Amino acid sequence: APRTSSMLAYTPGIGEGAMSFGGKGGGKGGMMSAGGMSPGGGGMSPGGGMVAGGMTTGGGMQASAGTCCGVGELDACAVTSASDGVMMYVGTGGCYTTETTYKYVGFGAGEFDIRAAQTQKSRMPMLIGCGVVVILIALVALVLCVMMPTPSTTPKEPISTGAPKDCLLWGDPHVMTFDGAYPNFYGEGEYWIVKTKEVSIQGRYLATAYTNGLAATHQILIGGTFMLGNKLQVGPMENGQITCNDQPFLVTFPSQGMCGAEVGYNNMGVQVDNAPTKLEKHIVHMSDHTLGIHVEIFRWANHINARITMTPRAGETVDGSCGNFNNDPNDDTTEAIIARMGGK
């Protein structure tokens, strides 16, 4: 089939002329401006292709003498740009637009600055300073702790409400209370002899062949908070022993030691009863000066006698076989004591 050719019309005058492409089927021409140049945009037709014949932008327009795009040849013509701009097609019937890109090409070009990397400052001086401060605070705290007085752990002296009094136990067993009453406990069993908030003294009463079946004091056990958790136990010479926390204690005579309180073992003391005897005395002494208490236990062959000395204290509740220590002997009967203490 015969080929449809397009014709190129050139209007001289670089920078003020125009290019127009006519021809059959030519499309609408776009316009492009660059500087003082106004080259005409080529039309596009189905048979002729895009016309952009050998032009130089950036200073004027020059038509090439060669074959233009769509004029007898189907090859596209070259486009040369004298600047860093890039010619970019933006759509059918639109205009060409110039876009500029930048690239860093080395030292001294463009607007880039070279800066030295910042070096992070050492934190060592700050850490050393903090360590010194901590050490100084610790030294000050230590000095204050050393200089502060240590609270005393010694109990305060009891507030006495009268002179010390004795409670006596002897025989089968006879008892004289702190208030001067004389109850008797003939039956066997274990009884409270003295019971307070801090002092616990218990007695075991057993019958012997020498008391015609009546009970006598066979053993005394001393404990309570004033003994600091320890317990002292004393029995007769023939069928009993002295122990501290269930371990043999004061095994030689005379001797002394500590079992929560000061304990001595010797022959120094006044007998509880007035019965004459030629036997050597073996007496266990237990004392606590803070509470004002002293216990003497006389060890005989098959029973023991005892003297318990105490100082009355304000607000203290005392009870047991030795009475309630209230200066009233009338409420220290055997029946009253058993009723208060629950019997055996």
C-alpha positions as CSV (number, residue, x, y, z in Angstrom):
1,A,0.0,0.0,0.0
2,P,1.3,3.5,-0.7
3,R,2.9,5.2,2.3
4,T,1.5,8.4,3.7
5,S,4.2,11.0,4.0
6,S,4.4,14.0,6.3
7,M,5.8,17.3,5.4
8,L,8.0,19.5,7.6
9,A,7.6,23.2,7.4
10,Y,10.6,25.2,8.9
11,T,10.4,28.8,9.9
12,P,13.8,30.4,10.4
13,G,14.8,32.4,13.4
14,I,16.3,30.5,16.2
15,G,14.7,31.3,19.4
16,E,11.6,32.9,17.8
17,G,10.6,30.6,15.0
18,A,8.3,27.6,15.3
19,M,8.1,24.2,14.0
20,S,4.9,22.7,12.8
21,F,4.3,19.3,11.4
22,G,1.5,18.9,9.0
23,G,0.3,15.9,7.3
24,K,-2.5,13.6,7.1
25,G,-3.8,12.5,10.4
26,G,-1.5,14.9,12.4
27,G,-2.4,15.4,16.0
28,K,-2.5,18.5,18.1
29,G,0.9,20.2,18.5
30,G,2.3,20.9,22.0
31,M,4.5,23.8,22.8
32,M,7.7,23.8,24.9
33,S,9.7,26.8,26.0
34,A,13.3,26.8,27.1
35,G,15.0,30.2,27.4
36,G,14.0,32.4,24.5
37,M,13.2,29.5,22.3
38,S,9.8,28.4,21.3
39,P,10.0,25.3,19.2
40,G,6.8,23.7,18.2
41,G,5.9,20.4,19.5
42,G,5.6,17.7,16.9
43,G,2.3,16.2,16.3
44,M,1.7,12.6,16.5
45,S,-0.1,10.6,13.9
46,P,-0.7,7.0,13.5
47,G,1.5,6.8,10.4
48,G,4.1,9.4,11.1
49,G,5.3,8.8,14.7
50,M,6.7,11.4,17.0
51,V,8.5,14.3,15.3
52,A,11.4,15.8,17.1
53,G,13.9,16.5,14.4
54,G,17.5,16.9,15.5
55,M,17.1,19.9,17.8
56,T,19.4,21.5,20.3
57,T,17.8,23.0,23.5
58,G,19.1,25.6,25.7
59,G,19.9,28.3,23.1
60,G,17.7,28.0,20.1
61,M,16.2,25.6,17.7
62,Q,17.9,24.0,14.7
63,A,16.2,21.7,12.2
64,S,18.1,18.8,10.9
65,A,18.6,18.3,7.1
66,G,18.2,14.6,7.6
67,T,15.2,12.5,7.7
68,C,12.8,13.4,10.6
69,C,10.8,11.0,12.6
70,G,7.9,9.8,10.6
71,V,9.2,11.3,7.3
72,G,10.0,8.3,5.1
73,E,11.7,6.5,8.0
74,L,10.4,4.9,11.1
75,D,13.6,5.5,13.1
76,A,13.4,8.0,15.9
77,C,15.7,11.1,15.8
78,A,18.2,11.9,18.4
79,V,17.7,14.6,21.0
80,T,20.7,16.4,22.4
81,S,20.5,18.4,25.6
82,A,23.1,21.0,26.4
83,S,22.3,21.1,30.1
84,D,21.9,18.7,32.9
85,G,18.1,18.7,32.3
86,V,16.3,15.6,31.3
87,M,13.6,15.7,28.7
88,M,10.7,13.7,29.9
89,Y,7.5,12.8,28.0
90,V,4.5,13.4,30.2
91,G,1.6,12.1,28.0
92,T,-0.2,12.4,24.7
93,G,-0.9,15.9,23.8
94,G,1.0,17.3,26.8
95,C,4.2,19.3,27.0
96,Y,7.7,18.3,27.6
97,T,9.1,19.4,30.9
98,T,12.7,19.7,32.1
99,E,13.6,18.1,35.4
100,T,17.0,18.7,37.0
101,T,18.7,16.1,39.3
102,Y,21.8,16.6,41.4
103,K,24.6,14.2,42.2
104,Y,27.5,14.6,44.6
105,V,30.7,14.5,42.5
106,G,33.5,15.0,45.1
107,F,35.1,17.4,47.4
108,G,34.4,21.0,46.7
109,A,31.3,20.4,44.5
110,G,27.8,21.1,45.5
111,E,26.7,22.3,48.9
112,F,27.8,19.3,51.0
113,D,30.2,20.0,53.9
114,I,32.5,17.4,55.4
115,R,32.5,17.4,59.2
116,A,34.6,15.5,61.6
117,A,32.9,12.8,63.5
118,Q,32.1,13.8,67.0
119,T,33.9,11.9,69.7
120,Q,31.9,10.9,72.8
121,K,33.3,12.2,76.0
122,S,34.6,9.7,78.5
123,R,32.3,9.1,81.5
124,M,35.1,7.8,83.7
125,P,35.6,11.1,85.7
126,M,31.9,11.1,86.4
127,L,31.9,7.5,87.5
128,I,34.9,8.1,89.7
129,G,33.2,11.1,91.3
130,C,30.1,9.1,92.1
131,G,32.2,6.3,93.6
132,V,33.9,8.7,95.9
133,V,30.6,10.2,97.0
134,V,29.2,6.7,97.8
135,I,32.3,5.8,99.8
136,L,32.1,9.0,101.8
137,I,28.4,8.4,102.6
138,A,29.2,4.9,103.8
139,L,32.0,6.1,106.0
140,V,29.8,8.8,107.6
141,A,27.1,6.2,108.2
142,L,29.6,3.8,109.8
143,V,31.0,6.6,112.1
144,L,27.4,7.5,113.2
145,C,26.6,3.9,114.0
146,V,29.8,3.5,116.1
147,M,29.1,6.7,117.9
148,M,25.5,6.0,118.7
149,P,24.9,4.5,122.1
150,T,23.9,0.8,122.1
151,P,20.5,0.3,123.7
152,S,20.8,-1.5,127.0
153,T,19.4,-5.1,127.0
154,T,19.5,-5.2,130.8
155,P,16.0,-5.4,132.3
156,K,15.0,-2.4,134.4
157,E,15.0,-2.9,138.1
158,P,11.6,-4.0,139.4
159,I,9.4,-1.5,141.2
160,S,9.3,-2.9,144.7
161,T,6.2,-2.6,146.8
162,G,7.6,-4.0,150.0
163,A,10.4,-6.0,151.6
164,P,11.4,-9.5,150.3
165,K,9.5,-12.4,151.8
166,D,10.1,-16.1,152.0
167,C,8.0,-19.1,151.1
168,L,9.1,-22.4,152.7
169,L,8.4,-26.0,151.7
170,W,9.5,-29.0,153.9
171,G,8.3,-32.4,155.0
172,D,5.3,-34.0,153.6
173,P,5.0,-31.2,152.3
174,H,4.2,-28.4,154.6
175,V,4.1,-24.9,153.1
176,M,4.3,-21.5,154.5
177,T,3.2,-18.9,151.9
178,F,4.6,-15.4,151.3
179,D,1.6,-14.1,153.2
180,G,2.2,-16.4,156.2
181,A,-0.6,-19.0,155.6
182,Y,0.0,-22.8,156.0
183,P,-1.7,-24.9,153.3
184,N,-0.8,-28.5,152.9
185,F,-0.6,-30.7,149.8
186,Y,-0.6,-34.3,150.9
187,G,-1.5,-35.9,147.6
188,E,1.0,-36.9,144.9
189,G,1.2,-34.8,141.7
190,E,2.8,-31.9,140.1
191,Y,1.8,-28.4,141.3
192,W,2.7,-24.8,140.6
193,I,4.8,-23.5,143.4
194,V,5.3,-20.0,142.0
195,K,3.9,-18.7,138.8
196,T,4.3,-15.2,137.5
197,K,4.7,-13.6,134.1
198,E,8.5,-14.2,134.2
199,V,9.0,-16.9,136.9
200,S,7.9,-20.5,136.7
201,I,8.6,-22.9,139.6
202,Q,7.0,-26.3,139.6
203,G,7.1,-29.0,142.2
204,R,6.6,-32.8,142.0
205,Y,5.1,-34.3,145.2
206,L,5.7,-38.0,145.8
207,A,5.0,-40.3,148.7
208,T,8.0,-41.8,150.6
209,A,8.5,-44.6,153.0
210,Y,9.6,-42.1,155.6
211,T,6.4,-40.0,155.4
212,N,4.0,-42.9,155.9
213,G,2.6,-42.7,152.4
214,L,2.1,-39.0,152.4
215,A,3.6,-36.9,149.6
216,A,6.8,-35.0,150.0
217,T,8.6,-32.6,147.6
218,H,10.6,-34.9,145.3
219,Q,11.7,-32.5,142.6
220,I,11.7,-28.8,141.8
221,L,11.9,-27.3,138.2
222,I,12.8,-23.7,137.7
223,G,12.1,-21.9,134.4
224,G,10.5,-18.9,132.9
225,T,11.6,-15.9,130.7
226,F,14.1,-14.7,133.4
227,M,16.0,-18.0,132.8
228,L,16.3,-17.1,129.1
229,G,14.8,-20.3,127.9
230,N,16.8,-22.5,130.3
231,K,15.5,-24.8,133.0
232,L,17.1,-26.0,136.2
233,Q,15.9,-29.2,137.8
234,V,16.9,-30.5,141.3
235,G,16.1,-33.8,143.0
236,P,17.1,-35.8,146.1
237,M,20.5,-37.2,146.8
238,E,19.7,-40.9,146.4
239,N,17.0,-41.0,143.6
240,G,17.4,-37.6,142.0
241,Q,20.0,-35.4,140.3
242,I,20.8,-31.8,139.2
243,T,20.3,-31.0,135.5
244,C,20.4,-28.0,133.3
245,N,18.3,-28.4,130.2
246,D,18.1,-32.1,130.9
247,Q,21.9,-32.5,131.0
248,P,23.9,-33.3,134.2
249,F,24.9,-30.1,135.9
250,L,27.1,-29.3,139.0
251,V,28.3,-32.9,139.2
252,T,31.0,-32.0,141.7
253,F,30.6,-30.6,145.2
254,P,31.0,-27.8,145.8
255,S,30.7,-26.1,142.3
256,Q,29.0,-23.3,140.5
257,G,27.8,-22.4,137.0
258,M,25.3,-20.7,134.8
259,C,21.9,-22.0,133.7
260,G,20.1,-18.9,132.6
261,A,21.0,-17.5,136.1
262,E,23.7,-17.9,138.6
263,V,23.7,-21.3,140.2
264,G,25.9,-22.5,143.1
265,Y,26.2,-25.8,144.9
266,N,27.6,-25.9,148.5
267,N,26.8,-26.4,152.2
268,M,26.1,-22.8,153.0
269,G,22.6,-22.0,154.2
270,V,20.1,-22.1,157.1
271,Q,17.8,-25.1,157.2
272,V,14.2,-24.6,156.4
273,D,12.9,-26.6,159.4
274,N,14.4,-26.8,162.9
275,A,14.9,-30.6,162.9
276,P,18.3,-31.4,164.2
277,T,20.5,-33.4,161.8
278,K,24.1,-34.6,161.6
279,L,23.9,-35.0,157.8
280,E,26.0,-32.8,155.6
281,K,24.0,-30.1,153.8
282,H,23.9,-30.1,150.1
283,I,22.2,-26.8,149.0
284,V,21.6,-25.5,145.5
285,H,21.4,-21.7,145.2
286,M,19.8,-19.9,142.3
287,S,19.8,-16.1,142.2
288,D,18.5,-13.4,139.9
289,H,19.2,-9.9,141.3
290,T,17.2,-8.1,138.7
291,L,13.9,-9.7,139.7
292,G,15.0,-10.0,143.4
293,I,14.6,-13.7,143.5
294,H,16.7,-16.3,145.4
295,V,15.9,-20.0,145.6
296,E,17.6,-22.5,148.0
297,I,17.0,-26.2,147.5
298,F,18.1,-28.6,150.3
299,R,18.9,-32.0,149.0
300,W,18.2,-34.9,151.4
301,A,18.3,-38.6,150.8
302,N,14.7,-39.1,149.5
303,H,13.1,-35.6,149.4
304,I,14.0,-32.0,149.2
305,N,13.1,-28.8,151.1
306,A,13.1,-25.3,149.6
307,R,13.2,-21.6,150.5
308,I,12.0,-19.2,147.9
309,T,12.7,-15.5,148.5
310,M,11.0,-12.9,146.3
311,T,10.3,-9.2,146.3
312,P,6.7,-8.1,145.6
313,R,6.4,-5.9,142.5
314,A,3.7,-3.5,141.5
315,G,1.1,-4.9,139.1
316,E,2.6,-8.4,139.3
317,T,0.3,-11.4,139.6
318,V,1.7,-14.2,141.7
319,D,0.1,-17.5,142.6
320,G,0.8,-21.2,143.4
321,S,1.5,-23.3,146.5
322,C,3.3,-20.2,147.9
323,G,0.2,-18.2,147.7
324,N,-0.8,-15.0,145.7
325,F,1.5,-12.6,147.6
326,N,-1.2,-10.0,148.3
327,N,-0.5,-9.6,152.0
328,D,-3.7,-11.5,152.8
329,P,-3.1,-15.0,154.3
330,N,-6.9,-15.8,154.3
331,D,-7.0,-16.5,150.6
332,D,-4.0,-18.8,150.7
333,T,-5.8,-21.9,151.9
334,T,-5.3,-25.3,150.2
335,E,-8.8,-25.2,148.7
336,A,-8.4,-21.6,147.5
337,I,-5.1,-22.2,145.9
338,I,-6.3,-25.4,144.1
339,A,-9.4,-23.6,142.9
340,R,-7.3,-20.8,141.4
341,M,-4.5,-22.9,140.0
342,G,-6.6,-25.9,138.8
343,G,-5.2,-28.5,141.2
344,K,-2.5,-30.9,140.1
